[in-house]
Amino acid sequence: MINRKGVHIANKWVKTVATLRDPAVAPHVPETRRMNRATLANMLNRYGMIYVKPVAGTYGRGVMRIERTPGQRLPYSCHAGLSKKRFSSIDTLYGHVLRMKRRRPYLAQRGVHLLKTNGRRFDIRVMVQKNPAGAWEPTGVIARVAQKGKAVTNYHDGGTPVPLSRLLLPKLGSNGARQAESKLKALGLRSARALARAHPKINMVGADIGLDTKLRPWIIELNTSPDPYLFRHLKDKSTHRKVMRYARLLGRIPAARTASRTRTAIRARRKR
């Protein structure tokens, strides 16, 4: 049976815990902890680069990329938006993070050194939706390239949606690119099912997956209110049509006729 009242789960920690319960998904989840000074210091010592993000943030807002480079006069750096600042100690860094996070609870996540295209990082959105039979189905894959100078790839923060094949073909060839996309779809599907076991009322998941420099996939985040309109940027319009059809079926966007009437009414009001 299809659930047409899909819920949104904002809490990233809750979603992380749910996905870690699946032994096939867990190895692809970067270590994630509740952020405090000790966590910040320990994870930077272990990984050299981490991301800190709001527990309940959206669109990449509030995300900071933090790095530790031993041997430098200012060994710590914090990259937020287009701003990058350096610090001499973990204490001055942590003080800056506290000011930036504005008392909101934050998570610290192991940093993934994402593949780049023309010097810009990119990740992959795998859309997974309940189909008319009520089963989970991967319906679309698209890459998101970060704006130059930014640490996040989100479309609403300047990221550019592009076909994944355009980025993978030069690196993997046609067969390798197809195989990689198939594996990404399988991982997105598995992660959606893992999340749904803990939260059965969800009906759409946007799995944000990053490929590191060794082509290992990492689940950066699972979004339970993914933007179906993102796929309109693909040349293959059949993917966008399917994503939209399922989104309407699941009650996530207005029916086509209703949406058309709404646009007509808005245009009419503007002419008055």
Summary of the structure (lengths in Angstrom):
residues: 272
radius of gyration: 19.7
end to end distance: 45.2
largest distance: 65.4
contacts: 851
relative contact order: 0.16
helix: 40%
strand: 26%
